[in-house]
Amino acid sequence: MSRQKASPRPRVIVSSTASLDGRITLSKPERLLTPDVDRRWKSRWPPDVPELIAQRAANIEERHHPTVFLEGSGTFVADAAGTVTGIAGQHDPSDLRRDWLPKLAPKWFAVVDGRGRVPWSFTSNADVSLLVVVSARTPVAYLAWLRKLEVPYLQAGDDRVNLRLALEKMRHLLGATCVVSEGGGGINGALLRSGLVDEIQMIWFPAVIGGADTPSAFDGDPLTPEEAPLSMTHCGTVIGRHGSIWSRYETSAGAADAAITAGSADTPTASSSVSGRETATRSGSDCSMSSWPAMERVQTPRTPRDERTSLETWLEYHRTTLLLKCAGLVPEQLAMRSCPPSGLSLLGLMRHMTEVETWFHDFDGQPHGQWYCTDDDPDGEFDLVDPGRADADLAAYHASVDRARAAVDGHDLDDLAPGSGEPISLRWVFQHMIEEYARHNGHADLLRERIDGVTGD
């Protein structure tokens, strides 16, 4: 068996939050570090945006455990900002123009600043250390100032910062296997043009900003006639309760590195597992995620020995079909309302069928208990889906089905449900449940196909 060659650089994930037209700030001169700008920017966020941002961060942490978070200098200073004065006097370039790592840190806040323009006040805390990425043209007075502040720096590139070399150094010197770019369009555009983007996680909120030069998620140099757009593979979308959208995309294997083999940047513009789940890898991409396990589907006999056998096996067939439609998906995908304007989701269907199974519970004479629907929210099974409770919802479904099986054991098809008001036979409940599952499994077909393209009976 051949061993896979380790990547010489970390995985690069671009993580950005934008308006529907892709803008990541209000205008080019305004930076989100300014409190008033940040307040105005977030004033148009619906309540689901912070929720999606938290889910995105948890997704990235669970899957890749990033240790470097990347920004460009344009997040902090205007394009026209000059070089920081630094420490005047005579300096030894041969000493200063070397990587300087006086300390190591569990996580790094890395900023590309090849021109030495950012006057740093923050340098580190207990968890994160500032790391500046410079080039051979960065003024030595600025490098001397960084050393005085005990700010580590990496030198990568000659006239401008070479992002590929910088990432390789992060891999070999810092042990980084994943870098998350949370910067503006300048740094993201430079990563794109350098062929270094492996994954994009975007959140769009329902507002439009416009403006000819308003920063977007990817700015920088335009494509040349010889270059092609970077193709991405869709790995999942979550639609928030108020219409915001979180989508994840990955490049095909090697696509990013093959796009453009050289590139540099000084970022001229910017602004700012749960037990019971398994790992599934989608063919053609590195979409490895904690996901619900697959189930073996019950097969229906073509010549059943009696009516009860036929009803029971068809019901079990449909129960396992619904579980199969959810297999291989992570909680965020299960909670997607992937066929708007419908509010249905696969997790919502699972919760709904947990409730519907109570038709059988009538036959054990015990109280139903409370599941998801309330007087305040009679559609709570669909309205209140929470990816964080997906595994609990799966356990609740299995518990409801187990009780349903036990409740009807020993009852004849002609037996009536006790205390149900109008007479309802067990035969009718079986027929109703088969119809209910068949209807919702059709919904599940469409929901699953819209999530990741998977089809099948």
C-alpha positions as CSV (number, residue, x, y, z in Angstrom):
1,M,0.0,0.0,0.0
2,S,1.4,3.4,-1.0
3,R,1.6,6.1,1.6
4,Q,0.0,9.4,0.8
5,K,2.5,12.3,0.6
6,A,1.9,14.9,3.3
7,S,0.9,18.3,2.1
8,P,3.8,20.8,2.4
9,R,1.4,23.5,3.6
10,P,-1.6,23.7,5.9
11,R,-5.1,23.4,4.7
12,V,-6.5,26.9,4.0
13,I,-10.2,27.7,4.9
14,V,-11.7,31.1,4.0
15,S,-14.3,32.0,6.6
16,S,-16.3,35.1,5.8
17,T,-19.7,36.7,6.6
18,A,-21.2,38.9,3.8
19,S,-24.3,40.6,2.6
20,L,-26.3,39.0,-0.2
21,D,-24.2,40.9,-2.8
22,G,-21.0,39.6,-1.2
23,R,-19.9,42.8,0.7
24,I,-17.9,42.3,3.9
25,T,-18.1,45.9,5.2
26,L,-20.1,49.0,4.5
27,S,-17.6,50.9,2.3
28,K,-14.0,50.9,1.4
29,P,-12.8,53.5,4.0
30,E,-14.7,51.9,6.9
31,R,-13.1,49.2,9.0
32,L,-15.1,46.9,11.2
33,L,-12.6,47.4,14.1
34,T,-14.1,50.8,14.4
35,P,-16.9,50.4,17.0
36,D,-19.5,52.6,15.2
37,V,-18.9,50.8,11.9
38,D,-19.1,47.4,13.6
39,R,-22.4,48.5,15.2
40,R,-23.9,49.7,11.9
41,W,-22.7,46.5,10.2
42,K,-24.3,44.2,12.7
43,S,-27.4,46.2,13.0
44,R,-28.7,44.5,9.8
45,W,-27.9,41.0,11.1
46,P,-31.0,38.9,11.8
47,P,-30.8,36.9,15.1
48,D,-29.7,33.8,13.2
49,V,-26.4,35.2,12.1
50,P,-24.6,34.8,15.4
51,E,-26.0,31.3,15.7
52,L,-24.7,30.4,12.3
53,I,-21.3,31.9,13.0
54,A,-21.0,29.8,16.2
55,Q,-22.0,26.7,14.3
56,R,-19.5,27.4,11.6
57,A,-16.7,27.9,14.1
58,A,-17.6,24.7,15.9
59,N,-17.7,22.9,12.5
60,I,-14.2,24.1,11.6
61,E,-12.8,23.3,15.0
62,E,-14.3,19.8,15.1
63,R,-13.1,18.9,11.6
64,H,-9.7,20.6,11.4
65,H,-8.5,22.0,14.8
66,P,-6.9,25.2,13.2
67,T,-4.1,26.8,15.1
68,V,-3.5,29.8,12.8
69,F,-6.0,32.6,12.0
70,L,-5.0,34.8,9.2
71,E,-5.7,38.5,8.5
72,G,-4.3,41.1,6.1
73,S,-2.9,44.5,7.1
74,G,-5.9,46.2,5.4
75,T,-8.1,45.0,8.2
76,F,-6.3,47.4,10.5
77,V,-5.0,50.3,8.5
78,A,-6.1,52.3,5.4
79,D,-4.5,51.6,2.0
80,A,-2.6,54.8,2.1
81,A,-1.2,54.2,5.6
82,G,2.6,54.6,5.7
83,T,5.3,52.5,7.3
84,V,5.5,52.5,11.1
85,T,8.6,54.5,12.2
86,G,9.9,51.6,14.2
87,I,13.3,51.9,15.9
88,A,15.6,54.4,14.2
89,G,19.4,53.8,14.0
90,Q,21.8,51.3,12.6
91,H,20.6,47.7,12.4
92,D,22.1,44.5,11.2
93,P,20.0,43.3,8.3
94,S,21.6,39.9,8.2
95,D,20.3,39.3,11.7
96,L,16.9,41.0,11.4
97,R,16.0,39.4,8.1
98,R,15.6,36.0,9.5
99,D,12.5,34.2,10.9
100,W,12.2,35.2,14.6
101,L,10.3,32.9,16.9
102,P,11.2,33.8,20.5
103,K,8.3,31.8,21.8
104,L,5.7,29.3,20.7
105,A,2.0,29.5,21.3
106,P,-1.0,27.2,21.2
107,K,-2.7,29.4,18.6
108,W,-1.5,32.2,16.3
109,F,-3.1,35.4,15.1
110,A,-1.1,35.9,11.8
111,V,-1.1,39.1,9.9
112,V,0.4,39.7,6.5
113,D,2.2,43.1,6.7
114,G,5.0,43.2,4.2
115,R,5.3,47.0,4.3
116,G,5.3,47.3,8.1
117,R,2.2,49.5,8.4
118,V,0.4,48.3,11.5
119,P,1.2,50.0,14.8
120,W,0.6,47.0,17.1
121,S,-0.9,47.4,20.6
122,F,-2.0,43.8,21.0
123,T,0.8,41.2,21.0
124,S,-0.4,38.2,22.8
125,N,-2.5,36.7,25.6
126,A,-2.6,33.4,27.4
127,D,-4.1,31.6,24.3
128,V,-3.0,33.5,21.2
129,S,0.1,35.2,20.0
130,L,0.5,37.7,17.3
131,L,2.6,36.6,14.3
132,V,3.5,39.0,11.6
133,V,4.4,37.8,8.1
134,V,6.9,40.0,6.4
135,S,9.1,40.1,3.3
136,A,12.7,40.9,2.4
137,R,11.6,44.5,1.6
138,T,10.0,45.1,5.0
139,P,12.0,48.0,6.7
140,V,14.5,46.7,9.2
141,A,13.5,49.5,11.6
142,Y,10.0,47.9,11.7
143,L,11.6,44.4,12.3
144,A,13.7,45.8,15.1
145,W,10.5,47.3,16.7
146,L,8.8,43.9,16.4
147,R,11.6,42.3,18.3
148,K,11.5,44.9,21.0
149,L,7.8,44.1,21.4
150,E,8.7,40.4,21.3
151,V,6.4,39.8,18.4
152,P,7.4,36.7,16.4
153,Y,7.6,37.1,12.6
154,L,8.2,35.0,9.6
155,Q,10.0,36.3,6.4
156,A,8.5,34.9,3.2
157,G,9.2,36.4,-0.2
158,D,11.4,39.1,-1.7
159,D,9.6,42.2,-3.0
160,R,6.3,41.1,-1.5
161,V,5.0,38.4,0.9
162,N,5.0,35.0,-0.8
163,L,1.9,33.4,0.8
164,R,2.8,29.8,-0.3
165,L,6.2,30.1,1.4
166,A,4.6,31.6,4.4
167,L,2.1,28.8,4.7
168,E,4.9,26.2,4.3
169,K,6.8,27.8,7.1
170,M,3.7,27.8,9.3
171,R,3.5,24.0,8.7
172,H,7.2,23.2,9.3
173,L,8.0,25.7,12.1
174,L,4.7,26.0,13.9
175,G,3.2,22.6,13.2
176,A,0.1,24.1,11.7
177,T,-2.1,21.8,9.7
178,C,-5.0,24.2,9.2
179,V,-5.1,28.0,8.6
180,V,-8.4,29.9,8.7
181,S,-8.5,33.2,6.8
182,E,-10.9,35.6,8.5
183,G,-9.6,38.6,6.7
184,G,-10.9,40.8,4.0
185,G,-11.0,40.6,0.3
186,G,-7.4,41.6,-0.2
187,I,-5.9,38.6,1.7
188,N,-8.6,36.3,0.5
189,G,-8.1,37.4,-3.1
190,A,-4.3,36.9,-2.8
191,L,-4.8,33.4,-1.5
192,L,-7.2,32.7,-4.3
193,R,-4.8,33.9,-7.0
194,S,-1.9,32.0,-5.4
195,G,-3.9,28.8,-5.7
196,L,-4.1,28.3,-1.9
197,V,-7.8,28.1,-1.1
198,D,-9.0,24.6,-0.1
199,E,-12.3,25.4,1.5
200,I,-14.7,28.3,1.7
201,Q,-17.3,28.7,4.5
202,M,-19.6,31.7,3.7
203,I,-22.5,33.1,5.7
204,W,-24.8,35.5,3.8
205,F,-27.3,37.6,5.7
206,P,-30.4,39.1,4.0
207,A,-29.2,42.7,3.2
208,V,-27.7,44.4,0.2
209,I,-25.0,47.0,0.4
210,G,-23.8,47.8,-3.1
211,G,-21.0,50.2,-4.1
212,A,-18.5,50.0,-6.9
213,D,-15.5,49.6,-4.6
214,T,-17.0,48.2,-1.5
215,P,-14.8,45.3,-0.3
216,S,-16.1,41.8,-1.1
217,A,-15.0,38.4,0.1
218,F,-12.5,38.1,-2.7
219,D,-10.8,41.2,-4.1
220,G,-7.5,41.8,-5.7
221,D,-6.2,41.1,-9.2
222,P,-8.7,40.1,-11.9
223,L,-8.4,36.9,-13.8
224,T,-6.0,36.9,-16.8
225,P,-7.2,35.4,-20.1
226,E,-5.1,32.3,-19.3
227,E,-6.7,31.7,-15.9
228,A,-9.9,30.0,-15.0
229,P,-12.3,30.4,-12.1
230,L,-11.7,27.9,-9.2
231,S,-14.4,25.3,-9.3
232,M,-15.8,24.2,-5.9
233,T,-17.8,21.3,-4.6
234,H,-20.8,22.0,-2.5
235,C,-20.6,20.2,0.9
236,G,-23.7,21.5,2.7
237,T,-25.9,24.5,3.4
238,V,-27.8,25.5,6.5
239,I,-30.6,28.0,6.2
240,G,-31.1,30.0,9.4
241,R,-34.5,30.7,11.0
242,H,-34.5,34.3,9.6
243,G,-33.2,33.6,6.1
244,S,-29.5,33.8,6.6
245,I,-27.5,31.1,4.8
246,W,-24.3,29.2,5.8
247,S,-22.7,27.2,2.9
248,R,-19.5,25.2,2.8
249,Y,-17.6,24.4,-0.4
250,E,-14.3,22.6,-1.0
251,T,-12.0,22.4,-4.0
252,S,-11.5,19.1,-5.8
253,A,-8.3,17.3,-4.8
254,G,-5.4,19.4,-6.0
255,A,-7.5,21.9,-7.7
256,A,-6.4,24.9,-5.7
257,D,-2.7,24.2,-6.1
258,A,-3.1,23.5,-9.8
259,A,-5.0,26.8,-10.4
260,I,-1.9,29.1,-10.2
261,T,1.5,27.8,-9.0
262,A,3.0,31.1,-7.9
263,G,1.8,34.2,-6.2
264,S,2.5,36.8,-3.6
265,A,0.5,39.4,-1.6
266,D,0.9,42.4,0.6
267,T,-2.9,42.6,1.0
268,P,-3.4,46.1,-0.4
269,T,-7.2,46.2,0.4
270,A,-9.2,44.5,3.1
271,S,-11.7,44.9,5.8
272,S,-12.3,43.4,7.9
273,S,-18.7,15.0,18.1
274,V,-21.0,13.4,19.5
275,S,-21.3,9.7,20.5
276,G,-23.3,7.6,18.1
277,R,-22.1,9.4,14.9
278,E,-19.6,8.0,12.5
279,T,-17.3,9.5,9.9
280,A,-18.4,9.5,6.2
281,T,-16.2,10.7,3.3
282,R,-18.0,11.9,0.2
283,S,-16.5,10.7,-3.1
284,G,-14.5,13.3,-5.0
285,S,-13.8,15.7,-2.2
286,D,-12.5,15.8,1.3
287,C,-15.9,16.3,2.9
288,S,-15.2,14.3,6.0
289,M,-17.7,15.0,8.8
290,S,-19.2,13.4,11.8
291,S,-22.5,12.0,10.5
292,W,-25.4,9.8,11.4
293,P,-24.8,6.1,10.7
294,A,-26.4,4.1,7.9
295,M,-29.1,1.6,8.6
296,E,-29.9,-1.7,6.9
297,R,-33.3,-1.5,5.3
298,V,-35.9,-4.1,6.0
299,Q,-37.0,-5.9,2.8
300,T,-40.7,-6.7,2.1
301,P,-41.7,-10.2,1.2
302,R,-43.3,-10.6,-2.2
303,T,-45.6,-13.4,-0.8
304,P,-46.3,-12.5,2.8
305,R,-47.8,-15.3,4.9
306,D,-50.6,-13.1,6.2
307,E,-51.9,-9.5,6.4
308,R,-50.1,-8.7,9.7
309,T,-46.8,-9.7,8.3
310,S,-47.4,-7.5,5.2
311,L,-48.3,-4.4,7.2
312,E,-45.5,-4.8,9.7
313,T,-42.7,-5.3,7.1
314,W,-44.0,-2.4,4.9
315,L,-43.9,-0.2,8.0
316,E,-40.4,-1.3,8.9
317,Y,-39.3,-0.7,5.3
318,H,-40.5,2.9,5.5
319,R,-39.0,3.5,8.9
320,T,-35.6,2.4,7.8
321,T,-36.0,4.3,4.5
322,L,-36.3,7.6,6.5
323,L,-33.2,6.7,8.5
324,L,-31.3,6.0,5.3
325,K,-32.2,9.4,3.9
326,C,-30.5,10.9,7.0
327,A,-27.4,8.6,6.9
328,G,-24.1,10.2,6.3
329,L,-25.2,13.8,7.1
330,V,-23.9,15.9,9.9
331,P,-26.4,17.7,12.2
332,E,-26.1,21.0,10.4
333,Q,-27.2,19.3,7.2
334,L,-30.0,17.4,8.8
335,A,-31.4,20.7,10.0
336,M,-31.2,22.4,6.6
337,R,-34.5,23.7,5.2
338,S,-33.1,22.8,1.7
339,C,-36.3,23.2,-0.3
340,P,-37.4,26.8,0.3
341,P,-40.0,28.2,0.8
342,S,-40.9,25.0,2.6
343,G,-39.8,24.8,6.2
344,L,-39.3,21.1,6.1
345,S,-35.9,19.6,7.1
346,L,-34.8,16.0,7.5
347,L,-34.4,16.5,11.2
348,G,-37.9,18.0,11.3
349,L,-39.3,15.0,9.6
350,M,-37.6,12.7,12.0
351,R,-39.0,14.7,15.0
352,H,-42.5,14.7,13.3
353,M,-42.4,10.9,12.9
354,T,-41.4,10.6,16.6
355,E,-44.7,12.3,17.3
356,V,-46.7,10.3,14.8
357,E,-45.6,7.0,16.2
358,T,-47.7,7.8,19.3
359,W,-50.7,6.5,17.3
360,F,-49.4,3.1,18.4
361,H,-48.7,4.2,22.0
362,D,-52.5,4.4,22.6
363,F,-52.5,0.6,22.7
364,D,-50.4,0.3,25.9
365,G,-52.8,2.6,27.8
366,Q,-49.9,4.7,29.2
367,P,-49.6,8.5,29.0
368,H,-48.0,9.7,25.8
369,G,-45.6,12.1,27.4
370,Q,-44.4,15.4,25.8
371,W,-42.3,15.4,22.6
372,Y,-42.0,18.6,20.6
373,C,-45.4,20.1,19.9
374,T,-46.9,22.5,22.4
375,D,-50.0,24.7,22.6
376,D,-47.7,27.7,22.0
377,D,-46.0,26.0,19.0
378,P,-48.1,23.2,17.6
379,D,-45.5,22.7,14.8
380,G,-42.6,22.6,17.2
381,E,-41.2,19.5,15.6
382,F,-40.5,21.5,12.4
383,D,-40.0,25.0,13.7
384,L,-37.6,24.3,16.6
385,V,-35.0,22.0,15.0
386,D,-31.6,22.4,16.6
387,P,-28.4,20.8,15.2
388,G,-27.0,20.6,18.7
389,R,-29.8,18.2,19.7
390,A,-29.8,16.0,16.6
391,D,-28.4,13.0,18.4
392,A,-30.9,13.4,21.2
393,D,-33.7,13.6,18.6
394,L,-32.4,10.4,16.9
395,A,-32.5,8.6,20.3
396,A,-36.0,10.0,20.9
397,Y,-37.1,8.6,17.6
398,H,-35.8,5.1,18.3
399,A,-37.4,5.2,21.8
400,S,-40.8,6.2,20.3
401,V,-40.5,3.3,17.7
402,D,-39.5,0.8,20.3
403,R,-42.5,1.8,22.5
404,A,-44.8,1.5,19.4
405,R,-43.6,-2.0,18.7
406,A,-44.1,-3.1,22.3
407,A,-47.5,-1.4,22.6
408,V,-49.1,-3.4,19.7
409,D,-47.4,-6.7,20.5
410,G,-50.1,-9.2,21.3
411,H,-52.9,-7.1,19.9
412,D,-55.0,-8.2,16.9
413,L,-55.6,-6.0,13.9
414,D,-59.2,-5.7,14.8
415,D,-58.5,-4.4,18.3
416,L,-59.5,-0.9,19.1
417,A,-57.3,1.7,20.7
418,P,-58.4,2.3,24.3
419,G,-59.4,5.8,25.2
420,S,-59.1,7.2,21.7
421,G,-62.6,8.6,21.4
422,E,-63.9,7.4,18.1
423,P,-63.2,3.7,17.4
424,I,-59.8,3.2,15.7
425,S,-58.6,-0.2,14.9
426,L,-55.0,-1.3,14.9
427,R,-55.4,-2.2,11.2
428,W,-56.3,1.4,10.4
429,V,-53.3,2.7,12.4
430,F,-50.9,0.4,10.5
431,Q,-52.3,1.6,7.2
432,H,-52.2,5.3,8.3
433,M,-48.6,5.0,9.4
434,I,-47.5,3.4,6.1
435,E,-49.2,6.2,4.2
436,E,-47.7,8.8,6.6
437,Y,-44.1,7.5,6.2
438,A,-44.5,7.1,2.4
439,R,-45.6,10.7,2.0
440,H,-42.8,12.1,4.1
441,N,-40.1,9.8,2.6
442,G,-41.0,11.5,-0.7
443,H,-40.3,14.8,1.0
444,A,-37.0,13.3,2.3
445,D,-36.0,12.4,-1.2
446,L,-36.1,16.0,-2.4
447,L,-34.5,17.4,0.8
448,R,-31.6,15.0,0.6
449,E,-31.0,15.7,-3.1
450,R,-30.9,19.4,-2.5
451,I,-28.4,19.0,0.4
452,D,-25.7,16.9,-1.3
453,G,-27.1,15.5,-4.6
454,V,-27.7,12.0,-3.2
455,T,-30.6,10.2,-4.8
456,G,-32.0,6.7,-4.6
457,D,-35.0,4.7,-3.4
